[in-house]
Amino acid sequence: MHTNCLAALANMSSQFKNLHPYVSQRIVSMFEALARKHSRLVATLQQAGAGGEPEGYDEDSPLNEAIADVTALEEVLRMILEIINSCLVSQIKSNSNLIYTLLYKKEVFEPFMTQPAFQDLSQNLQTVRPKQIAFFNPFPLEDTWYFLHGTRFLLCSR
């Protein structure tokens, strides 16, 4: 992934309006794929750390490569969170599709809510969670409407 492309998206993200549902889903699915890879690498590092420091410590060891990969992934994940955060802060009323996608895939972001490296950016994502959105249910058996800063959108029950 090119950091220049992400930097360009981050610079433009405060002006994103009326994002198409496909675009919103791709942004969140990109975060989801990288988050899965990050959690696998962290689990691998934790297993390797449980075994202790290997005797032949080498800068080119797979362990050091995994640490470098985790660091790079954290930077990319942070940039994607910055893009989403900028959309929410600047244009929340104009991006109901992004809000819907965030609500639909909220479980992807939950592990990052408690990590110190991501806490500052995840604060705005927490305001989009259903527990903190005042809602009413005009169609009790079929649909649920959520309200967020004047934006109304439909979450269909499955």
N, C-alpha and C positions, 0 to 999 in steps of 0.2 A: 504494500500500500504506500502510496506516495504522500509524504507529509505536506508537500506543496499543494496538492489537490485539497487535502483537508484544511489547510490554512486558508485557501481561497474560499472554501465553503464556510469556514468560520467567519471570515471577513464579510461575506454576503448574508449570513444567516439572520442578522437583525432586520433584514429587509424582505425575508421570505413571507409571502402572503398567499393564502389559498393554496397551500401545497396539495398536490394531487394525492389521493390515497395510496397509489403505488409508490410515490416518492417517500411518503411518510413511512410506509411499511419497509422500504429498502433501507432507510436510515436506521430504523430500529433493528431490522434483521442483520445489518452489518454490525451493529453493536452486539447483538446476541451471539453471532458467530465468533466474534473476537473475544467475547466474555467467556464462551465455552472453552476456547483455546487457552485463555488465561487461567481458568480454573484447573484445567488439566495440567498445565505447566506448574502451577503452584502446588498441586497435589504431588506431582513428580518430585519437585524440590523438597517438599516436606518429608516424603519417603526417603529421599537421598540424605536429608539432614538427620533423620532418625538413625541412619546407619553410621553416623560420625564422619569425620573428615578423612578422606582417603589418604593413604601414606604418600603416594606419588603425586602430590599436588602439582597440577600443570595448568598454565593459563589457557591452553587450548582444550581443556577437558570438556566433556559433554555437560558437566555440572555448570561450568562457567558460561557455556553457550546458552544453557537454559535460563540462567540468571539474566543474561543480556536480553534474551527473548522476552522474558517477563517484564523487564524494564521498558523495552520498546513497546510492548503491547499495552502497558499501563499508560504510556504517553498517548498512544493512538486512542485508547478508550476515553481518556480524559479530553482529547480534542473532540471526539464525537459528543460527549456530554456537554462540552462548551457550545457546540453547534445547537444541540437541542435546547440548552438553557437559554441561549440568545434568542431563539425563536419564541420561547415561552415568555421571556421578559419583554421583548419588543413588540411582538405581534400575536399575542395569545388569542385575541378575538378573531383574527383572520386565519387561524390554523386549527380549525376544529378537527380536521382529519388527523393531524399529528397528535392532538389530545386524545382522540379516540384510540389511535394505535398505541399510545403510551398506556392508556387504561387497559387495553386488551392484552398487552404484553408486560404488565407491571411486574410480574414475577422475575423477569430478566434483570430488572434494576435493583431488586430488593437486596441481593448480596452486597452491592456496592454502597448502599445507604449507610452502612456501619464502618466501612473502611475509611480511615483518616485521609488517605490520598484523594478520595472522591467525595468526601462529605460536603465540602463547600459547594460543589456543583450539583449535588443530588438534593439540596434543600428545596429548590423549585420543583423538582420532580415529585417530591413528597406532597406538594400542594395539589397535584393532579390525581392523587390517589382517592378512590371512592369513599373512604372513611371520612375524609375531610371535605367532601363536596356535599353541599346541601342538596338533597334530591327529594322529589315527590314521585309518586307512581300513579300516573293517570290510567294506565292499563295494567292492573295488578297481576294478571295471569300471563301476559305476553311480553310486555316491553317495560323498560325502565329508562326514564329520562334523567339525565344529569345536567346540572347547571354549573358553570364555571365562568366567573367574570363576565356574565352576560351572554355566554355562548351556550347554545342548547344543541345537544346531539343525542342520538339514539343508540343505546346498547341493547342489542337483541339477545334475549336469553336463548340458550341452546339446550 
